[in-house]
Amino acid sequence: MLGTVVGVVAASDARAADGAVEPLPVQEVAPGIFVYQAPYQLAAPINGGAIGNAGFIVGREAVAVVDTGGSAKVGARLLAAVRARTALPIRFVINTHFHPDHVLGNAAFVGLGAKFVGHKNLAAALAARADVYLEANKRLIGEADFAGTAVVPPDVAVDGTMTVDLGDRVLELEAHPTAHTNADLTVFDRATRTWWLADLLFVRHVPALDGSLRGWLAVMDKAKQRACDRVVPGHGPASVPWPAALAPQERYLARMRDEIRAKIRDGVSLAEAARSSGMREKDAWDLFEDFNARNATAAYHELEWE
């Protein structure tokens, strides 16, 4: 069931204001754009679910938060980071997709007057996964550090593109076709030409396929034509150059596509394909053993019906 934790959020906001919550460490990658660079880790007590890049954009009149981490506690720490830099109201909380390390911190921002914004498919995806996400991540992170966490659905659904203005700071939001997931949303800041790609781009952390391999390759092919000064990946450094940063991910996914197609053609079983595909890439990525076989399995299911 979807839910909110308004009472907990009010307390979180008060603690953020009086300094009782340790702020997430953020870097200002461009004027007014602050990014928390997450470690290359799985959700665990040591990180509290703060394993996806997150941050905020400050305009003249208001703030937009982009992704919120993997628990209410992480969200409260992100809120504290905002409050350490500005007292401006948080007008938008933008979720770039539905994975728990990017949305479960939303609970810390309920009751602050912000609109929650996501891809048109985000609400349905969260509703379908809410119970599993909450149970699994409470187990991974630990009940104490997961307290108050809830799945918060979007108020605003983006279908195609839309813009929001934070005061002399216009953000372009774009809902993409199925790629990393079926609910990928990016944020482009016109003022600094910074593009928040989130999990459409993984740097060093092996990509995680939960949508369409062919779709992701197509979205990347289109995206690399766009001019910008820097991009913010969902996992990796706080910002990276574009389009150079895309090359390793594009190589990995293209190799996975080509290897799986060949194995399907040669009658190789799903189990064997999952075990043996992508191995040329093993030394290029962190968390390879945690995600590569899943990627190969997802690719096999997609490509066997070409």
Salt bridges, closest charged atoms under 4 A:
GLU22 OE2 - ARG77 NH2 3.92
GLU61 OE2 - ARG60 NH2 3.16
GLU61 OE1 - ARG91 NH2 3.93
ASP67 OD2 - HIS102 ND1 2.95
ASP101 OD2 - HIS102 NE2 3.35
ASP101 OD2 - HIS235 NE2 3.32
ASP145 OD1 - LYS73 NZ 2.93
ASP159 OD1 - LYS120 NZ 3.58
ASP168 OD2 - ARG60 NE 2.57
GLU172 OE2 - ARG190 NE 2.56
GLU172 OE1 - ARG226 NH2 2.79
GLU174 OE2 - HIS176 ND1 3.91
GLU174 OE1 - ARG226 NH1 3.87
ASP189 OD2 - ARG169 NH2 2.99
ASP199 OD2 - HIS97 NE2 3.12
ASP199 OD2 - HIS102 NE2 3.22
ASP199 OD2 - HIS180 NE2 3.31
ASP199 OD1 - HIS235 NE2 3.42
ASP210 OD2 - HIS99 NE2 2.73
ASP221 OD1 - LYS224 NZ 3.65
ASP229 OD1 - ARG193 NE 3.00
GLU250 OE2 - LYS224 NZ 2.85
ASP258 OD1 - ARG257 NE 2.93
GLU259 OE2 - ARG280 NH2 3.52
ASP266 OD1 - ARG265 NE 3.79
GLU272 OE2 - ARG275 NH2 2.72
GLU281 OE2 - ARG251 NE 2.68
GLU281 OE2 - ARG255 NH1 2.86
ASP286 OD1 - ARG204 NE 3.27
GLU289 OE2 - LYS282 NZ 3.08
GLU302 OE2 - ARG214 NE 3.10
GLU304 OE2 - HIS301 ND1 3.63
GLU306 OE2 - ARG214 NH1 3.47
GLU306 OE2 - ARG261 NH2 2.64
